[in-house]
């Protein structure tokens, strides 16, 4: 069946490395400097559709499990910096040979949306599902998946920079590849290398065709994105960035390229 993927088939067989060192390395990323003199630092936000990159703003609609409601403040159109969009276009060109393309769930994110999930939605859901968590432990679990919103230009949340993206791979007709969990599943199953750790030999306690397929597709997404220079958030198989503080910390760059992005013009939202 992997013959359907043509030259990309080898990426579905290439293991994602142990990302524990990346989890450690990304700590403190929001303390990293931002190079305001970088030639790309002042790029405005652009519509991803202008670069041939498609998607649907996940929080601007109500078919968006586990939320099932539109989030106040969400915008319909997907925006990113041109340096990011150019790389997404290149990934799409690579995927096109196999009849695949990227599908973006979220890109630049308004502060109100970030605050809603960080301050209200996820803490409330964790209190119901994991009552053993409280205080600092609860906040740490929230921060694993949702960055603290801020207006501090020296420490922006990744999506507020226009450099971070949430995405997956779909066929040309829009049917998504199976990734083993839904988008925004704030639990251990969303760790990028989650299925690498399972026993995939026949007879293994956690072997399944589903797990094998999810592992192969996460590998494909991971390698086409990292080959294009993006950094992955290791606890979220869908989150990639280029040019923000997390990207710089993970890749060893001395400084980020992008700080807080000015909101898109009201007429283009």
Buried (B, 14 or more C-beta within 10 A) or exposed (E): EEEEBEEBBEBBEEEBEEBEEBBEBBEEBBEBEBBEEBEBBEBEBBBBBEBBBBBBBBBBBEEBEEBEEBBEBBBEBBBBBBBBBBBBBBBBEBBEEBEBBBBBBBBBBBBEBBBBBBBEBBBEBBEEEEEEBEEEEBBEBBEBBBBBBBEEEEBBBBBBBBBBBBBBBBBEEEEEBEBBBEBBBBBEBBBBBBBBEBEBEEEEEEBEEEBBBBBBBBBBBBBBBBEBBBBBBBBBBBBBBBBBBBBBBBBEBEBBBBBBBEBBEEEEE
